[in-house]
Amino acid sequence: MIEIEPYPSVLSISKGDSAFFVDRRKLAVCGMQPPSGSILTDLSIVKASSIIKTGEVSLRVKHPFRFLSEKIGSMSVYDLFAMEFEADTDGLIEKGKAKIDNSRIAAAVITLSDRGAVGKREDKTGPAVRKIIEKVADFSDLYLIPDDRNLLRYVMAECADRIHYDLVITNGGTGVSPRDITADVTESLVEKRMTGFEQAMMAAGIRETYKAVLSRSVVGIRGKTLIINLPGSTRAASTNLNSIIDAIGHLIKKLNGDPSECGS
């Protein structure tokens, strides 16, 4: 259950309408008033995959990271404290307890490409990765950003810490060129390295080409989020991901408290 409070009072909503859930604690710390028509709650237990049901109204996350396509400097401060939901049904949203379903697995796929981020190159690897992870994820979101160290660190930390994706997969930036910063940023963020995943991907890559030894891909855990680096090449990314896909679902279950034995 989760406590919700429309501001300033009862909120009438129709199917397809957006509803903005705002973190009441962060607003309080900053001494800010919530935007009119928003819904106050505790976003720390809301995931990118959450479905919230209150009365006859059902809402699901629409744009967990809706400002990534904009310039960071142009973000409203409320973007940092809010998640946009979409109503699946009509009805009234009132103050009180609501049911929250966090059982679905959500993935974020982050493509790093300087040219792709400005529309000079089509991203083929991101969609290919999304297709493969349909085996373990109920849905995924695709983000395209330049090879920028600070931006990548910010995006990955937000995906894990604020939006609570179960799985964050990057592609690109795993080599040794000056702009290849993905592995370095990931290594600084993860709390536990999953070396078995890394070794499995390396073994699969070497079977395809000797050049795979240049990959510095990192796999690790931050909180309850599994973070995986893949190469930028569509073929290499697919090879790497397919080598570990069967283990990903099991790991995510373990992170969420599955008590079953790994050997069972």
C-alpha positions as CSV (number, residue, x, y, z in Angstrom):
1,M,0.0,0.0,0.0
2,I,1.0,3.6,-0.6
3,E,-0.3,6.9,0.8
4,I,-1.4,9.4,-1.8
5,E,-2.8,12.9,-1.5
6,P,-4.0,15.0,-4.5
7,Y,-3.2,18.7,-4.2
8,P,-5.1,20.8,-3.4
9,S,-8.0,18.3,-3.2
10,V,-9.8,15.5,-5.0
11,L,-8.6,15.0,-8.6
12,S,-10.9,13.9,-11.4
13,I,-9.1,12.0,-14.1
14,S,-10.1,10.4,-17.5
15,K,-8.6,7.4,-19.3
16,G,-5.4,8.5,-21.1
17,D,-4.9,11.6,-18.9
18,S,-1.5,12.2,-17.3
19,A,-1.1,12.4,-13.5
20,F,2.0,13.7,-11.9
21,F,3.1,12.0,-8.7
22,V,5.4,14.3,-6.6
23,D,7.7,13.2,-3.8
24,R,6.4,15.0,-0.8
25,R,9.5,14.5,1.3
26,K,11.8,16.2,-1.2
27,L,9.5,19.1,-1.7
28,A,9.4,19.5,2.1
29,V,13.1,19.5,2.4
30,C,13.3,22.3,-0.3
31,G,10.5,24.2,1.3
32,M,8.5,24.1,-2.0
33,Q,4.8,24.0,-2.6
34,P,3.5,21.2,-4.9
35,P,2.2,22.1,-8.4
36,S,-1.6,22.4,-8.5
37,G,-3.2,19.1,-9.7
38,S,-0.3,16.9,-8.6
39,I,-0.5,13.9,-6.3
40,L,1.8,13.8,-3.3
41,T,3.3,10.5,-2.3
42,D,6.5,8.7,-1.3
43,L,8.3,8.0,-4.6
44,S,11.0,6.0,-2.9
45,I,8.8,2.9,-3.3
46,V,7.6,3.6,-6.8
47,K,9.4,1.9,-9.7
48,A,9.4,2.5,-13.4
49,S,7.1,-0.6,-13.7
50,S,4.7,0.4,-10.9
51,I,0.9,0.2,-11.3
52,I,-1.1,2.2,-8.7
53,K,-4.7,1.5,-8.1
54,T,-6.9,3.8,-6.0
55,G,-10.7,3.3,-5.9
56,E,-11.7,2.6,-9.5
57,V,-8.7,4.4,-11.0
58,S,-5.7,2.5,-12.3
59,L,-2.5,4.3,-13.3
60,R,0.8,3.2,-14.8
61,V,4.1,4.9,-15.3
62,K,4.1,6.8,-18.6
63,H,7.5,8.7,-18.7
64,P,9.7,7.7,-15.8
65,F,12.5,9.9,-17.2
66,R,10.6,12.2,-19.5
67,F,13.2,15.0,-19.5
68,L,16.2,13.0,-20.9
69,S,15.5,14.3,-24.4
70,E,15.7,17.9,-23.1
71,K,18.8,19.8,-22.1
72,I,19.7,19.2,-18.5
73,G,19.9,22.9,-17.9
74,S,16.3,23.4,-18.9
75,M,14.8,21.0,-16.5
76,S,12.1,22.2,-14.1
77,V,13.0,21.5,-10.5
78,Y,9.7,19.5,-10.3
79,D,11.1,17.1,-12.9
80,L,13.6,15.9,-10.3
81,F,10.8,15.1,-7.8
82,A,8.0,13.8,-10.1
83,M,7.0,10.8,-12.2
84,E,4.4,11.0,-14.9
85,F,1.6,8.3,-14.8
86,E,-1.2,7.6,-17.3
87,A,-4.7,6.7,-16.3
88,D,-6.0,3.4,-17.6
89,T,-9.5,4.2,-16.3
90,D,-11.8,7.1,-15.4
91,G,-12.5,8.2,-11.9
92,L,-11.7,10.3,-8.9
93,I,-8.4,10.3,-7.0
94,E,-8.8,11.0,-3.3
95,K,-6.5,11.2,-0.3
96,G,-5.8,7.8,1.4
97,K,-4.2,4.5,0.8
98,A,-3.7,3.0,-2.7
99,K,-2.5,-0.4,-3.9
100,I,0.8,-0.5,-5.6
101,D,2.0,-3.4,-7.8
102,N,5.7,-3.6,-8.3
103,S,5.8,-7.1,-9.7
104,R,6.6,-6.2,-13.3
105,I,10.3,-6.2,-14.4
106,A,11.4,-2.9,-16.1
107,A,14.5,-2.3,-18.0
108,A,16.3,0.9,-19.2
109,V,18.4,0.6,-22.4
110,I,20.9,3.5,-22.7
111,T,22.6,4.0,-26.0
112,L,25.7,6.2,-25.9
113,S,26.5,7.8,-29.2
114,D,27.7,11.4,-29.9
115,R,26.4,11.3,-33.5
116,G,23.2,9.4,-32.6
117,A,22.3,11.9,-29.9
118,V,22.2,14.8,-32.4
119,G,20.4,12.7,-35.1
120,K,23.3,12.0,-37.4
121,R,23.3,8.3,-36.8
122,E,20.4,5.8,-36.5
123,D,20.5,3.8,-33.3
124,K,20.1,0.1,-34.3
125,T,21.7,-1.5,-31.2
126,G,19.3,-0.1,-28.7
127,P,16.2,-1.6,-30.4
128,A,18.0,-4.9,-30.9
129,V,18.8,-5.0,-27.2
130,R,15.2,-4.3,-26.3
131,K,14.1,-7.2,-28.5
132,I,16.3,-9.6,-26.7
133,I,15.4,-8.5,-23.1
134,E,11.7,-9.1,-23.9
135,K,12.6,-12.6,-22.6
136,V,13.0,-11.3,-19.1
137,A,11.5,-7.8,-18.9
138,D,7.8,-6.9,-19.0
139,F,8.7,-3.6,-20.7
140,S,11.7,-1.4,-21.5
141,D,12.5,2.3,-22.1
142,L,15.1,3.4,-24.6
143,Y,17.4,6.5,-24.0
144,L,19.9,8.0,-26.4
145,I,22.6,10.2,-24.9
146,P,26.1,11.5,-26.0
147,D,29.3,10.0,-24.7
148,D,29.5,12.4,-21.7
149,R,30.9,11.1,-18.4
150,N,28.9,13.4,-16.1
151,L,25.6,12.9,-18.0
152,L,26.0,9.1,-18.1
153,R,26.8,9.0,-14.4
154,Y,23.7,11.1,-13.6
155,V,21.4,9.1,-15.8
156,M,22.6,5.7,-14.6
157,A,22.3,6.8,-10.9
158,E,18.8,8.2,-11.4
159,C,17.7,5.0,-13.2
160,A,18.9,2.9,-10.3
161,D,18.3,5.1,-7.3
162,R,15.2,7.2,-8.1
163,I,13.3,5.4,-10.9
164,H,14.2,1.9,-9.6
165,Y,14.6,0.1,-12.9
166,D,15.3,-3.6,-12.3
167,L,17.8,-3.7,-15.2
168,V,19.9,-0.9,-16.8
169,I,21.7,-1.9,-20.0
170,T,24.1,0.4,-21.7
171,N,25.6,0.0,-25.2
172,G,28.6,1.8,-26.5
173,G,31.7,3.2,-24.9
174,T,33.2,0.0,-23.7
175,G,36.5,0.1,-25.6
176,V,39.8,2.0,-25.2
177,S,39.2,5.2,-27.3
178,P,39.3,8.6,-25.5
179,R,35.5,8.9,-25.6
180,D,34.9,5.3,-24.3
181,I,33.9,6.2,-20.7
182,T,31.0,3.7,-20.0
183,A,33.0,1.1,-18.1
184,D,34.8,3.7,-16.0
185,V,31.5,5.3,-15.0
186,T,29.8,2.0,-14.3
187,E,32.7,0.7,-12.2
188,S,32.4,3.8,-10.0
189,L,28.7,3.3,-9.5
190,V,28.2,-0.4,-8.8
191,E,28.4,-1.9,-5.3
192,K,29.0,-5.5,-6.3
193,R,30.7,-6.7,-9.5
194,M,29.2,-9.7,-11.2
195,T,32.4,-11.1,-12.7
196,G,30.7,-14.3,-13.8
197,F,28.5,-12.3,-16.2
198,E,31.5,-10.4,-17.4
199,Q,33.5,-13.6,-18.1
200,A,30.5,-15.2,-19.9
201,M,30.2,-12.2,-22.2
202,M,33.9,-12.2,-22.9
203,A,33.9,-15.9,-23.8
204,A,31.0,-15.4,-26.1
205,G,32.7,-12.4,-27.8
206,I,36.0,-14.2,-28.3
207,R,34.3,-17.0,-30.1
208,E,33.1,-14.4,-32.7
209,T,36.3,-12.3,-33.0
210,Y,39.7,-11.8,-31.3
211,K,38.9,-8.1,-31.1
212,A,36.5,-8.8,-28.2
213,V,39.5,-8.8,-25.9
214,L,39.5,-5.0,-26.1
215,S,36.1,-4.8,-24.4
216,R,36.1,-3.4,-20.8
217,S,32.4,-4.1,-20.2
218,V,31.4,-4.0,-16.5
219,V,28.4,-5.9,-15.0
220,G,27.4,-5.1,-11.4
221,I,24.6,-4.3,-8.9
222,R,23.6,-1.0,-7.5
223,G,20.9,-1.3,-4.8
224,K,18.4,-3.7,-6.4
225,T,19.4,-2.7,-10.0
226,L,21.5,-4.9,-12.3
227,I,23.7,-2.8,-14.6
228,I,25.2,-4.3,-17.7
229,N,27.6,-2.7,-20.2
230,L,27.4,-4.0,-23.8
231,P,29.5,-3.0,-26.9
232,G,28.1,-0.5,-29.3
233,S,28.1,-2.9,-32.3
234,T,24.7,-4.5,-32.8
235,R,26.2,-7.9,-33.5
236,A,28.6,-7.8,-30.5
237,A,25.9,-6.5,-28.1
238,S,23.5,-9.2,-29.2
239,T,26.2,-11.9,-28.7
240,N,27.1,-10.6,-25.3
241,L,23.5,-10.3,-24.1
242,N,22.4,-13.6,-25.4
243,S,25.2,-15.3,-23.4
244,I,23.7,-14.1,-20.1
245,I,20.0,-13.6,-20.8
246,D,18.9,-16.8,-19.0
247,A,20.7,-15.8,-15.8
248,I,19.4,-12.2,-15.7
249,G,15.8,-13.1,-14.7
250,H,17.1,-15.3,-11.9
251,L,19.4,-12.6,-10.6
252,I,16.6,-10.0,-10.5
253,K,14.4,-12.4,-8.6
254,K,17.2,-12.9,-6.0
255,L,17.6,-9.1,-5.7
256,N,13.9,-8.9,-4.9
257,G,14.1,-11.5,-2.1
258,D,13.4,-14.8,-3.9
259,P,14.3,-17.4,-1.2
260,S,14.7,-20.4,-3.5
261,E,18.0,-22.2,-3.8
262,C,20.1,-21.3,-6.8
263,G,20.8,-24.9,-7.5
264,S,17.2,-26.0,-7.4
